[in-house]
Amino acid sequence: MSLRPIFKLVAVAACVASAAAIGIAVGADDGPPPAAAPAVVSLWPGSVMYRVAGDFTSAGKPVGAPLTMVRIDRPLAIMTHQVTAADYHRCVQDDACPPLAPEVVPVADRPAVKVSWRDANAYAVWLSSRTGVRYRLPTDEEWAYAAGSRFKDDAMPNFDADDPAKRWLARYDREAGEQQPSDREPRPVGSFGANENGLLDLAGNVWEWTSTCFVRRVLDAAGTTIGEPTVNCGVRVAEGRHRAYVVDFIRDARGGGCGVGVPPSNLGFRLVRDEDSMLRLRALVGRLRDAVGLRGAG
């Protein structure tokens, strides 16, 4: 008996298992059609001056976050614009995402708003399963790099370290000057223009969720972290006209769930495409072709 048919079966099974591992539906004839791949901007590796996210104290008093040079050492493919209400609604129709708020109309020219971090993550999982390529929320560092000149330095305003209330008030006053009460309604995609990287609507009136957790660190006199930081992933960083820390299940930070400062006018998101999964997908296609090609042998 020839072992070649067995080798064929093993090869095809291995390819199918690999497809499942990166979220490709194999042989699912009754499932929804694949989602269209969103437009992305691909950025070369590079560096950005970055004010570290989180809360910092030294000798029991609040201090400014360190400013550091962050290196993005791999190509970064990030959505050209925020996920639209219509795109998000397709995930809802697939029973993979919670419905949008009743007042958010699922149209193609407006960003999806009033979405929590959990909603955004659910959409990323759904889109990954529908395209066969992994999508995820960007880290705060990646968002800063992509935002370029629209990334707002989160430097702490001058304040009396012995009176933390003055710090909070100074931050509130600064952020209140950056947004107007009348500028809260989501606008059509592209209304805030493109940055130097070709990304639309960064730091407009929709803040964007990142995957970065809120962290508290204690620093010594030299600015070095003492002990282990306290990481709270129930609170995530949202970026926009200013940095915000928002509880992950909150959809509208104006109603509560935001840290000190002015809450975001709207919460939305854009995703990063995992380039490693693109490479794996291409390799998988090649392996499947090789497996199919074996059928005519022997």
N, C-alpha and C positions, 0 to 999 in steps of 0.2 A: 504493500500500500504506500502511495506517495504521501509524504508529509507536506508537500507544497500547499494544498488547500488549507491545512491547519495553520500554516504560517500566514496565509492570506487573512484568515479569520482573526488571528491574533493582531495583525497589523491594523485591520479595520477597527477592531474593538479598542485598541489603544488610541486611535484617532478620535473615536467617539467619546472615550473617557476624557481625553484632552479637551475636546470641544465643550463638554459639560463643565469642566473645571474653570473655563473662562466665560461661561455663561451663554454659550451658543446652543439654541434649541435644535436638536437633531431629530428629524423625522416627526416633528410636531405638525401634522397636517391641519389639525383643527384649531390651532392657536392663532392669535392676532398676527397680522403681517408685520415684518420688521419695521422699526421706526427709521425715519430718514436721519442720517447722520447730521448733527448740527454743524453750522459753520464755525470754524475755529481759526484763531491766529496762532501761528507757531513761532515761538520766540527762541532765539539762540541762548545757550547758557550765558550767564553774566552775574553781576553783583549789584547790590542795592544797599544804601545806608538805611538801617532799620532800627527803629525804637522798639525794644523788646516789649511784647504785650504782657500785661499782668500788673500785679500790685507789689511794690517793693518797700521794705522798711530797713532801717539801719539804726541800731541802738534804741530800738523801740519807737522810732519816729518815721513817718513816711518820707521817702526820697524819690527822686526822679528815676525813671527806668533807664538802663544803660542804652547808649547808642552804639550800634555795632555794624560792621560790614558783613552782610550775609551773601553767601555764594550759592546761586542756583546752578548746579553743576551738570544738569541734564536739560535737553530741550523741553520747553513748556508749551503745550498745546491747550489753549484756553478759549472758551466760547467767545465769539465776537460780541454778542450781546447777551443780556440776561434772558433766562428762560421765560418765554412768553406765557400768558394765561392760557392761550389755546394749546400750546405744547403740554403744559401741566395737565390740562383737562383730559388729554388723551390718556395719561397715566390714571386719572380718576376713572375714566371709562373702562379701563382694564382692571379695575378694583385693586390697583396697586398703590394708590395714593389717596389720602383723605380729601374730601371735596374742598374746593375753595370756599371762602366766605361768600354768602349769598350776594353781597354787594359787588363782588369781583366778577366782572363779565369775562367769559373765556374767549377773548378776541386775539387775533394774531399780531396786532400792532401795539399791544400793551404788555408790560412785564407782569409776571405772576407776583402778586403781593399778598400780604397777610398770610405768609407761609412760615412755619416754624423750621427750626433746624432739622427736626425729625421728618417733616414733610419733604424738605430738600433732599435729605439723605435717601428717603424712600424713592423719590424721583430718580436719583442717580442709580439706584439698584435696578429700577425698572428699565431705564434707558440702556443700561449695560446689558440687560437680558435681551432687549429687543434689537440691539445692534451687534452683539457679539464682541464689543470692545468695552473695556472698563472705563466708566466715568465716575468722578468723585468730586467732592468739594475741594477747593484749593486750600492749602495751608495759608496762614496769615502772611508768612514770608513770601510765598508765591504770589499772593494777591498784591502785595506791596511792589514786587518786582514788575508784574504785569501793568500795574497802575501807573508806574513811572512818575511823572510830575504831578499826577493827581493823588498820589499817596500823601496823606496828611501826617506830619510829624506829631506824635502824641506827647510832646514834651510837656512836663508839668508846669503850669503857670507859677510865677513867683508867689510864695506864700510863707506864712509864719509856721514853721515846723511844729511849734508847740500848740498850735490851734488848727487841727485838721479841718474844722468847719470852714475856715478861710480858704483852704485848698479846694474844697468841694464847690464853694461859691464862685471862686475864680474860674474853675473849669466850666461851671454852668454858664457864667457870663460869656466866656469865650465861645462856647458852642452855640449859645442862643443867638449870637451875632452872625453865625454861619448859615442859618436857615430861617425862613420866614413862614409864619403861620399859614399864609395863602399858598405856599408852595408844597402842598402835601398830596395833591392828586397825581397819580401816575400819569406820565406823559407818553406819547407814542415813541416807539423804539427809535433811537437816534436823536432825540430832542436835545440832548446835552452834548452832542458831538462826539468826536473820536479823540483819543489821546495820541501821543506820538507813536504808539505801537499799533494803532488801528482798532483799538477796543472802544466800543460805544458805551456812553452813559455812565462811566465810572465817576463816583462822587457826585452823582446827580441827586435826585430825591428818593432813591431806593438804595438802602443799605444792603450789603451782600454777605450772606453767611459764609464763614470759613470753617475748616475742620479743627481749628486751634482751640484748645481748652483754656479756661481761665486758670492762671497760676499765681500763687503767692510765694515770694522769695524773701529771705532775710539776707542782707548783704553785710560784709564787714567794712571797715574803713577804706579798704582798697577797692571795694566794689565787687568782691568775690562772693558767690553764694555760700552761705553757711548751712550745712546740713542738707536734707532733702527738701525740695520745694513741695508745697501743698498744691496738688492738681485737682481741680474741680471740673470734670467734663460734663456736669449738668448745666454749666454756663459756657457759652461759646463766644468767640470774637466775631463781631459783625463790622465790616468796613464800609465807609462811605465818606461823607464830608468830614466826619470825625470818627474815631474808633469808639465802638460801644461793646459792652459786655451784657449779653442777653441770655436769659434762661432758655434752654433748648426746646421747650414745648410752647413758648410764647409766639403768637402770630402777629400781634400788634403791641409793640413795646410802649406805645403811648398809654396803654391801659395798665402798665405795671410790668415787672419782670426785667427791667433794665437797671444796670448799676448807676453810679453817680453820673451827673451830667444830663444833657438834653437827650431824650430818647429818640431813636430813628423815626423819621416820618413814615417810612414803609420798610418792610423786610422782604427781600427777594433773594435771588441767587443766580450764579452762573457756575458752570462746571469745568473741570480740567479733564482732558482725555488722557488716559494712561498710555503713553507711547510703548511701554513694554508689552501691553496687551495687543497692540497693533502688530508688533513684531511676532508675538506668539500666534496671532491669527494667521498671518501670512505663512508662517512655518507650518501651521496646521493644514492650511489649504494645500501646500506642497505635499505634505504627508498623505493627505486624502487622495490626491491625484496619483501619487505613487502606489497607494494601496489599490485603487481602481485599476491602474495599469497592470497589476499583477494578475488580474482575472484572465487575461488572454494567454497567460503563460502556462505551459505544462499540460 
